[in-house]
């Protein structure tokens, strides 16, 4: 049994000091409730959507190596609390920048995943490898950041590498999708007026551009691959968009174990019964695969686009 927590909070743009303070406070709350692994959102140490507007020089000034002060501080916190803590940050590696996520374990080990499908800025590169690792809790953990989870091949590969728990940090909900039936922006006034009109913000967050959109695909990632999914997300204003929270834990059958109903900062704690994994439907399906049929999945079809092109360009007719 692994007790995990998923967290949603509103990051302060370009203020890792303030965001680290929030991480310390909420990680402490989660651990006080028994959590052994605490999952925070994508790019939570720096903020997210405003980065697309920044010049490259500003991004380089904000970025840190994985051995920099922010991840080092989180690693020290993980040792202090005797818990695993996952946080999103902007990583610098020489001249390259990455949307990265670090899971810091209580023994001082740090595992970093680079988003495989980065679209936030021309200067942010995409990663080129999967991240799956063992933990002290008899669970093998994989990390996929936001849009990585939307491409089904990534979750399948993570499961084939042995992951039984998927850490899935996001900044989503309320995005301006080019798809006619995809997510659409939530008016900023809905968030700003949440104290006087709480019904409106709950309706928006649980509607087709929030939880409703997640329910189209997120349970399938857990069910079809027989793994737990720890979905963490931003909440509130993110530059000119509104993130919808909806932090939740799903089991290997795609069932929601725990989630938050609030349109606010929240910590969701759940027990993961790891014994559910071996007999889950998805795990049986994995063993029923015929890999010799799937060579097509590794071949380019000639219509592939970069993550930025796919994210921001309407399909041609």
TORPA-775287 format. One record per residue (C-alpha): z, y, x; residue in one letter. Coordinates in nm, 4 decimals. Each point is the difference from the previous one (the first is absolute). Example, Ala and Ser with C-alpha at 12.3 -4.5 7.8 and 13.67 -1.06 7.14 Angstrom:
BEGIN
{{0.7800 -0.4500 1.2300} 'A'} {{-0.0660 0.3440 0.1370} 'S'} 
***
This chain:
BEGIN
{{0.0000 0.0000 0.0000} 'X'} {{-0.1002 0.3409 0.1370} 'X'} {{0.1293 0.3185 -0.1606} 'X'} {{-0.2582 0.2769 0.0377} 'X'} {{-0.0236 0.3609 -0.1115} 'X'} {{-0.3034 0.2139 -0.0753} 'X'} {{0.0425 0.3761 0.0045} 'X'} {{-0.1888 0.2900 -0.1516} 'X'} {{0.0561 0.3602 0.1047} 'X'} {{-0.1842 0.3298 0.0386} 'X'} {{-0.0695 0.0678 0.3677} 'X'} {{0.0240 0.3539 0.1357} 'X'} {{-0.3319 0.0835 0.1707} 'X'} {{0.0175 0.0291 0.3800} 'X'} {{0.3810 -0.0352 0.0101} 'X'} {{0.0873 -0.3350 0.1593} 'X'} {{0.3551 0.1259 0.0518} 'X'} {{0.0574 0.0453 -0.3733} 'X'} {{-0.1828 -0.3181 -0.0904} 'X'} {{0.2032 -0.1977 0.2543} 'X'} {{0.3127 0.1380 -0.1633} 'X'} {{-0.1228 -0.1345 -0.3342} 'X'} {{-0.0824 -0.3362 0.1584} 'X'} {{0.3528 -0.0219 0.1436} 'X'} {{0.1606 0.0842 -0.3341} 'X'} {{-0.2098 -0.2349 -0.2133} 'X'} {{0.0047 -0.2846 0.2527} 'X'} {{0.3783 0.0262 0.0007} 'X'} {{0.0028 -0.0172 -0.3795} 'X'} {{-0.2246 -0.3074 0.0047} 'X'} {{0.2104 -0.1795 0.2613} 'X'} {{0.3177 0.0843 -0.1906} 'X'} {{-0.1623 -0.1958 -0.2844} 'X'} {{-0.0599 -0.2965 0.2269} 'X'} {{-0.3598 0.0632 0.1089} 'X'} {{-0.1052 -0.1709 0.3227} 'X'} {{-0.3503 0.1526 0.0069} 'X'} {{-0.0709 0.3547 -0.1202} 'X'} {{-0.3592 0.1145 -0.0585} 'X'} {{-0.0949 0.3694 -0.0080} 'X'} {{-0.3405 0.1506 -0.0948} 'X'} {{-0.3141 0.0584 0.2021} 'X'} {{0.0179 0.2991 0.2391} 'X'} {{0.3446 0.0797 -0.1393} 'X'} {{0.1180 0.1604 0.3238} 'X'} {{-0.2697 0.2680 -0.0086} 'X'} {{-0.1506 0.0295 -0.3468} 'X'} {{-0.3444 -0.1218 -0.0935} 'X'} {{-0.2696 0.1760 -0.1972} 'X'} {{0.0311 0.3408 0.1675} 'X'} {{-0.1071 -0.1581 0.3299} 'X'} {{-0.3623 -0.0075 -0.1140} 'X'} {{-0.0075 0.3800 0.0143} 'X'} {{0.1391 0.0315 0.3516} 'X'} {{-0.2050 0.0682 0.3152} 'X'} {{-0.0028 -0.2769 0.2567} 'X'} {{0.2210 0.2019 0.2329} 'X'} {{0.2699 0.0177 -0.2674} 'X'} {{-0.0157 -0.3758 -0.0599} 'X'} {{0.0403 -0.0651 0.3712} 'X'} {{0.3036 0.2279 0.0079} 'X'} {{0.1578 -0.1874 -0.2933} 'X'} {{-0.0781 -0.3524 0.1214} 'X'} {{0.2354 -0.2106 0.2111} 'X'} {{-0.0396 -0.3215 0.1977} 'X'} {{0.1748 -0.3042 -0.1390} 'X'} {{0.2609 0.0524 0.2722} 'X'} {{0.0496 0.3632 -0.1067} 'X'} {{0.3141 0.1626 -0.1396} 'X'} {{-0.0555 -0.0797 -0.3692} 'X'} {{-0.0563 -0.3748 0.0277} 'X'} {{0.2701 -0.0168 0.2663} 'X'} {{0.2434 0.1654 -0.2432} 'X'} {{-0.0897 -0.2463 -0.2762} 'X'} {{0.0383 -0.2913 0.2404} 'X'} {{0.3482 0.1238 0.0915} 'X'} {{0.0819 0.0281 -0.3712} 'X'} {{-0.1168 -0.3586 -0.0578} 'X'} {{0.2376 -0.1214 0.2702} 'X'} {{0.2829 0.2132 -0.1374} 'X'} {{-0.0452 -0.1285 -0.3567} 'X'} {{-0.0869 -0.3555 0.1109} 'X'} {{-0.3100 0.0088 -0.2225} 'X'} {{-0.3757 0.0207 0.0279} 'X'} {{-0.1464 0.3425 -0.0815} 'X'} {{-0.3694 0.0771 -0.0525} 'X'} {{-0.1403 0.3542 0.0256} 'X'} {{-0.3439 0.1606 0.0103} 'X'} {{-0.0988 0.2435 0.2764} 'X'} {{-0.3038 0.1570 0.1693} 'X'} {{-0.0468 -0.1878 0.3266} 'X'} {{-0.1586 0.1376 0.3154} 'X'} {{-0.1425 -0.2401 0.2565} 'X'} {{-0.1784 0.1894 0.2738} 'X'} {{-0.2669 0.2060 -0.1742} 'X'} {{0.0078 -0.2084 -0.3173} 'X'} {{0.2013 0.0527 -0.3176} 'X'} {{0.1040 -0.2640 -0.2540} 'X'} {{0.1631 -0.0133 -0.3414} 'X'} {{0.2703 -0.2433 0.1136} 'X'} {{0.3045 -0.1793 -0.1362} 'X'} {{0.2946 -0.1255 0.2041} 'X'} {{0.2424 -0.2700 -0.1104} 'X'} {{0.3087 0.0269 0.2191} 'X'} {{0.2166 -0.3119 0.0110} 'X'} {{0.3737 -0.0045 0.0693} 'X'} {{-0.0485 -0.1704 0.3383} 'X'} {{-0.1992 0.2996 0.1254} 'X'} {{-0.3438 -0.1543 -0.0510} 'X'} {{-0.2624 0.2349 -0.1469} 'X'} {{-0.3209 -0.1218 -0.1678} 'X'} {{-0.2722 0.2609 -0.0606} 'X'} {{-0.2987 -0.0342 -0.2323} 'X'} {{-0.2968 0.2358 0.0089} 'X'} {{-0.1710 0.0601 -0.3328} 'X'} {{-0.3202 -0.2046 -0.0033} 'X'} {{-0.1866 0.2323 -0.2383} 'X'} {{0.1050 0.3539 0.0903} 'X'} {{-0.1740 0.2797 -0.1895} 'X'} {{0.2454 0.2900 0.0204} 'X'} {{-0.1763 0.1959 0.2767} 'X'} {{-0.3043 -0.0392 0.2259} 'X'} {{0.2328 0.0020 0.2993} 'X'} {{0.2167 -0.2895 -0.1261} 'X'} {{-0.1381 -0.3342 0.1169} 'X'} {{0.0245 -0.3297 -0.1842} 'X'} {{0.1947 -0.2873 0.1496} 'X'} {{-0.1684 -0.3264 0.0901} 'X'} {{0.2621 -0.2734 -0.0303} 'X'} {{0.2418 -0.1578 -0.2452} 'X'} {{0.3748 0.0236 0.0453} 'X'} {{0.2119 -0.3040 -0.0862} 'X'} {{0.3325 -0.0863 0.1626} 'X'} {{0.3153 -0.2084 -0.0303} 'X'} {{0.3336 0.1489 -0.1086} 'X'} {{0.3655 -0.1055 0.0195} 'X'} {{-0.0024 -0.0855 -0.3720} 'X'} {{-0.2260 -0.3091 0.0001} 'X'} {{-0.2827 0.2134 -0.1371} 'X'} {{-0.3286 0.0707 0.1748} 'X'} {{-0.1008 0.3583 -0.0786} 'X'} {{-0.3408 0.1667 -0.0088} 'X'} {{-0.0835 0.3697 -0.0315} 'X'} {{-0.2965 0.1572 -0.1786} 'X'} {{-0.0141 0.3747 -0.0619} 'X'} {{-0.1192 0.1386 -0.3355} 'X'} {{-0.3782 -0.0533 -0.0259} 'X'} {{0.0264 -0.3036 0.2308} 'X'} {{0.1513 -0.1775 -0.3015} 'X'} {{-0.2929 0.0803 -0.2280} 'X'} {{-0.2434 -0.2098 0.2044} 'X'} {{0.0799 -0.3551 -0.0963} 'X'} {{-0.1056 -0.1460 0.3356} 'X'} {{0.2813 0.1827 0.1786} 'X'} {{0.2760 -0.1491 -0.2141} 'X'} {{-0.1556 -0.3453 0.0226} 'X'} {{-0.0201 0.0240 0.3806} 'X'} {{0.3619 0.1155 0.0144} 'X'} {{0.1063 -0.3017 -0.2077} 'X'} {{-0.2065 -0.2364 0.2174} 'X'} {{0.1846 0.1374 0.3031} 'X'} {{0.3174 -0.1288 -0.1629} 'X'} {{0.1460 0.3051 -0.1703} 'X'} {{0.2322 -0.0808 -0.2888} 'X'} {{0.1014 0.3650 -0.0544} 'X'} {{-0.2492 0.2881 -0.0037} 'X'} {{0.1277 0.3487 0.0810} 'X'} {{-0.2345 0.2303 -0.1942} 'X'} {{0.0775 0.3713 0.0575} 'X'} {{-0.2126 0.2431 -0.2017} 'X'} {{-0.0706 0.3592 -0.0933} 'X'} {{-0.1785 -0.0550 -0.3272} 'X'} {{-0.0159 0.0778 -0.3683} 'X'} {{-0.1631 0.3147 -0.1298} 'X'} {{-0.2869 -0.0074 0.2479} 'X'} {{-0.3407 0.1408 -0.0862} 'X'} {{-0.2070 -0.3186 -0.0006} 'X'} {{-0.3791 0.0227 -0.0130} 'X'} {{0.0066 -0.3055 -0.2296} 'X'} {{-0.0296 0.1041 -0.3659} 'X'} {{0.2774 -0.2378 -0.1042} 'X'} {{0.2108 0.0356 0.3132} 'X'} {{0.3012 0.2246 0.0531} 'X'} {{-0.0192 0.3690 -0.0811} 'X'} {{0.2230 0.2900 0.1079} 'X'} {{0.3241 0.0679 -0.1816} 'X'} {{0.0420 0.3751 -0.0639} 'X'} {{0.2473 0.1554 0.2417} 'X'} {{0.1726 0.1669 -0.2951} 'X'} {{0.1003 -0.3428 -0.1338} 'X'} {{0.2034 -0.0606 0.3153} 'X'} {{0.1293 0.3552 0.0318} 'X'} {{0.1204 -0.0001 -0.3638} 'X'} {{0.1642 -0.3438 0.0207} 'X'} {{0.3481 0.1371 -0.0641} 'X'} {{-0.1005 0.1701 -0.3245} 'X'} {{-0.2543 -0.2615 -0.1110} 'X'} {{0.1065 -0.3374 0.1439} 'X'} {{-0.2006 -0.1927 -0.2586} 'X'} {{-0.3283 0.1474 0.1275} 'X'} {{0.0582 -0.1007 0.3617} 'X'} {{0.1080 -0.3519 -0.0962} 'X'} {{-0.3078 -0.0402 -0.2167} 'X'} {{-0.2240 0.1126 0.2861} 'X'} {{0.1694 -0.2163 0.2633} 'X'} {{-0.0156 -0.3101 -0.2182} 'X'} {{-0.3505 0.0727 -0.1298} 'X'} {{-0.3489 -0.0896 0.1189} 'X'} {{0.0256 0.2136 0.3152} 'X'} {{0.3349 -0.1480 0.1038} 'X'} {{0.1606 -0.3305 -0.0876} 'X'} {{-0.2883 -0.0939 -0.2284} 'X'} {{-0.2387 0.0099 0.2942} 'X'} {{0.2338 -0.2055 0.2198} 'X'} {{0.0244 -0.2698 -0.2643} 'X'} {{-0.3766 -0.0533 0.0174} 'X'} {{0.0185 -0.1474 0.3493} 'X'} {{0.3407 -0.0027 0.1709} 'X'} {{0.1394 -0.3129 -0.1744} 'X'} {{-0.3213 -0.1850 0.0910} 'X'} {{0.0544 0.0635 0.3717} 'X'} {{0.3422 -0.1663 -0.0236} 'X'} {{-0.1059 -0.2829 -0.2326} 'X'} {{-0.3297 -0.0965 0.1627} 'X'} {{0.1525 -0.0189 0.3484} 'X'} {{0.3456 -0.1333 -0.0858} 'X'} {{0.2071 0.2716 0.1620} 'X'} {{0.2584 0.2625 -0.0889} 'X'} {{-0.1291 0.3575 -0.0047} 'X'} {{0.2279 0.2918 0.0862} 'X'} {{-0.1765 0.3024 -0.1499} 'X'} {{0.1406 0.3333 0.1173} 'X'} {{-0.1587 0.3314 -0.0945} 'X'} {{0.0358 0.3727 0.0212} 'X'} {{0.1155 0.1891 -0.3065} 'X'} {{-0.0593 0.3593 -0.1004} 'X'} {{-0.2181 0.2699 0.1464} 'X'} {{-0.2276 -0.0988 0.2866} 'X'} {{-0.2042 0.3096 0.0874} 'X'} {{-0.2161 0.0574 -0.3114} 'X'} {{0.0623 -0.3447 -0.1522} 'X'} {{0.2977 -0.1752 -0.1586} 'X'} {{0.1132 -0.3453 0.1136} 'X'} {{0.1407 -0.2216 -0.2718} 'X'} {{0.2714 -0.2079 0.1705} 'X'} {{0.0179 -0.3281 -0.1963} 'X'} {{0.1744 -0.1744 0.2932} 'X'} {{0.0234 -0.3710 -0.0755} 'X'} {{0.0504 -0.3505 0.1352} 'X'} {{-0.2317 -0.2805 -0.1142} 'X'} {{0.0498 -0.3719 0.0494} 'X'} {{-0.2593 -0.2634 0.1064} 'X'} {{-0.0980 -0.0497 -0.3648} 'X'} {{-0.0846 0.3676 -0.0428} 'X'} {{0.3099 0.0601 -0.2100} 'X'} {{0.1923 0.3238 0.0397} 'X'} {{0.3461 -0.0839 0.1330} 'X'} {{0.1221 0.3592 -0.0026} 'X'} {{-0.1436 0.3497 -0.0410} 'X'} {{0.1139 0.3529 -0.0683} 'X'} {{-0.0674 0.1831 -0.3259} 'X'} {{0.0853 0.3425 0.1424} 'X'} {{-0.2335 0.2811 0.1010} 'X'} {{0.2205 0.0951 0.2924} 'X'} {{0.1371 -0.1214 0.3294} 'X'} {{0.1156 -0.3603 -0.0396} 'X'} {{0.1122 -0.3140 0.1828} 'X'} {{-0.0925 -0.3352 -0.1572} 'X'} {{0.1885 -0.3068 0.1277} 'X'} {{-0.1004 -0.3587 -0.0756} 'X'} {{0.0753 -0.3521 0.1205} 'X'} {{-0.3020 -0.1923 0.1264} 'X'} {{0.0376 -0.3729 -0.0617} 'X'} {{-0.2138 -0.1246 0.2885} 'X'} {{0.0074 -0.3526 -0.1411} 'X'} {{-0.2502 0.1195 -0.2615} 'X'} {{-0.2755 0.0370 0.2600} 'X'} {{-0.0965 -0.3617 0.0878} 'X'} {{-0.0569 -0.1142 -0.3596} 'X'} {{-0.1565 0.3218 -0.1271} 'X'} {{-0.3463 -0.0135 -0.1523} 'X'} {{-0.1474 0.2177 0.2722} 'X'} {{0.1294 -0.2222 0.2808} 'X'} {{-0.1571 -0.3033 -0.1640} 'X'} {{-0.3268 0.1911 -0.0340} 'X'} {{0.0109 0.0871 0.3701} 'X'} {{0.0138 -0.3693 0.0826} 'X'} {{-0.2896 -0.0668 -0.2354} 'X'} {{-0.2373 0.2352 0.1809} 'X'} {{-0.3301 -0.1191 0.1509} 'X'} {{-0.0404 0.2278 0.3024} 'X'} {{-0.3439 -0.1396 0.0810} 'X'} {{-0.1304 0.1783 -0.3108} 'X'} {{0.1303 0.3443 0.0927} 'X'} {{-0.2101 0.1020 0.2981} 'X'} {{-0.1614 0.2617 -0.2238} 'X'} {{0.3290 0.1924 0.0013} 'X'} {{-0.0353 0.0716 0.3717} 'X'} {{-0.3638 0.1072 -0.0114} 'X'} {{-0.1108 0.3591 -0.0431} 'X'} {{-0.2165 0.0556 -0.3088} 'X'} {{-0.1556 0.3265 0.1164} 'X'} {{0.1664 0.2196 -0.2631} 'X'} {{0.3376 0.0421 0.1710} 'X'} {{0.1413 0.3511 0.0254} 'X'} {{0.2885 0.1538 0.1911} 'X'} {{0.3349 0.0267 -0.1827} 'X'} {{-0.0486 0.3758 -0.0406} 'X'} {{-0.3486 -0.0447 -0.1473} 'X'} {{0.1229 -0.2615 -0.2461} 'X'} {{0.3036 0.2060 -0.0961} 'X'} {{-0.1742 0.3323 -0.0594} 'X'} {{-0.3627 -0.0811 -0.0879} 'X'} {{-0.1215 -0.1001 -0.3445} 'X'} {{-0.2192 -0.3119 0.0052} 'X'} {{-0.3736 0.0654 -0.0029} 'X'} {{-0.1913 -0.1242 -0.3011} 'X'} 
***
